């Protein structure tokens, strides 16, 4: 963990990605801030999963913002998630 954090500090977004994966899997000593650093460093997987975390706690606007950023960077899973949310929202409006 220390090496991943150090590599991230030196500019390696992939290292922060490893930290964020550890965060999602309940890694001890991993902070949400470190996942955010991975996302800000350009790791689209981390950005997508920040959206997933926001959705889980009911922050749908924030979730969509994260997914829009990662979809704009070419992460197809985010685009699929946005599409699914829109379909569910549209169906619930009927």
C-alpha positions, 0 to 999 in steps of 0.5 A: 500500500505504501508503495502504491501511494508513493507511486501515485504521489509521483504521478502514476495514476495506475498506482492510485487505481490499485489503492482505489481497488483496495478501497472498494474491496474493504482494504484496511488503511485505504481512504476514499480520498485516495480513490478520488486522487486516482480519479483526478489522476485520470483513472476512469475505473476509479471515477466510475466507481466513485459514481457507484459509491455515490449512487449507493448512498443516494447521491444520484446527481453526484453519481451521474457527474462521475459517470459523465466524466468517465464516459467522456474519457471513453469508459463504456461501463459508465455510458451503459450505467447512465443509459440504464439509469435514464431508462429506469427514470423514464419508465418510472415517470409513466 
